[in-house]
């Protein structure tokens, strides 16, 4: 089960690195605007906010990767950062778009469940 948990945590980390790229670098580009269904005007006006959000997603990914690098002694780090991912996903799902629950919170919950089952 440890291997499955670590794979799930790595996938959550990669997902958050993808969010970082989308929000920091592609927000106002055609791919980013299509992904988030943004008008060019809104994307331009909110670019700074999106970059800040992307940076936070990068911190979540870094924390998860740090926990993985620590190995077995990193369980507390993994639990903490997965909890942060889950809270962010729940909040985003409640305040921005329900799809965030499935894209962010559910993978975090799954990884946390696998981790705690080990």
Buried (B, 14 or more C-beta within 10 A) or exposed (E): EEEBBBEBBBBBBEBBBEBBBBBBBBBBEEEBBEEBEBEEEBBEEBBEEBBEBBEBBBEBBBBBBBBBEEEEEBBEBBBBBBEBBBEBBBBBBEEEEEEBBEBBBBBBBBBBEBBEEE
